[in-house]
């Protein structure tokens, strides 16, 4: 085993019980499975015979599960609705031994629910035929914001890092962030941002982990597969965000790491390119990257570990997680 591999192994060994705060949108994912029967006489649609359903964490919950699977101690800070879906999320978190003391209910908010309908014959693989999203936005009320600020202050006291997991349901408040970010930076905690639509709205994050379409959306121009355009985009986002680092995920083309004052590092994809499922891979990437930084890794080492982890989970079905052993096996494979 060479020295660099030994260093990466050492970082993974330090994952255990690192406290990482995840401030973000908790979503309940529902998968409804049915057996295809026939075409309805009422309309040209399939009739499905209901078989069963599965409930799981989505959104910021994917990062929580990844951190837990890697041996860390994730701490969620979030709003949930005073509804059945919110209670189910609490029950899932408790079953995973993830604390719920920094979650609070709001009666005017509906817990986001994503229902996926999957259908197929009895002995065939079920295919998704429809997705129904029940969406809501966390209120902008002063009481909600004050509860959020207080929860973050308490959660961050003995934390080693902070993840902003923004799925656009507005749990992550732009006017609360400036109140808590300086304290985190003063303690040298890494602050990592994963935001679908507000990539440029949180100045001073340690790192953001967008994919290429999110880059294009933020800058309102195409980048495509052009490395030179990507370099310009990466440099511009670093400047706007006033960040020391940026990690762009590129699917089958791997990742691009940008560090302030350094040329970009292009990291080829790890493992086979015949990907099974990319669902939740971004949550794995930001979880591993943040955890690695919290354990003293350089940006490059953190990116390498995130790339190895991403290569593992995309070969699994659904929003998958991985263990420290799987990550080590990927490093030496």
C-alpha angles and dihedrals in degrees: 000000000000124000096257092053090048089053092050091049089051091054091051090050089057093056092088114114096348106155112230121180114218112199108186155091116315112208130185113225117206122191115193116195124201141170117240111244112167145302114291119246089216096062138349093272135114121260111221128198106221113239109167145313135230127208124203143155119276136178112020086001089075090061090047091053093046092051092047093049089052091056099257127127107242119199115199122209110189150124121248131183123258088246144101093271092054091050091050090054090053091050092050091049092049090050088054090048092242113146119249101188093107094053118095133185127236119194093209093055127081115212105242112254125192113194118193119192114209123188141176145129121297097269101027131093111269117244127206109249102168141013124200119194122199104198135189137161127234106249121256092223120140092236093055092048093049092050089049093050092049092047091051092048091054096041094050096051095092100014126123098208147000130227122195105206104187117182092165097261087114101239085131103069119205093212094050095050095071089054096056104028097073091054091050092048091047088058089045093241114162112244113202125190129206108174129162098201108004103058093137098043102083111066120201100023112153092232141350122207108203127159122233097266089053089052091052092047093050095048095035094229138094123261101168116166094324109123093198092055089046091053091053092047093049093049091049094051092048089054096046094046093042087224131151092221146022128189117199117194114213106183112227089004093065123225141314119216119201121193125183110262095007135094114257120268117223113207117195119227115272119233130358120344095219090097119198101201133347094194109133095359091125090057090053091050096052092043094053094040093051093043091050092051089049087055094054101266122152117243090257093051091047091050092049091052092046089051092051090048093049090052089056100048097045087063090061129075119255129350094339134185133203138214130234088254092055090048092051091048089053091051093056098036 
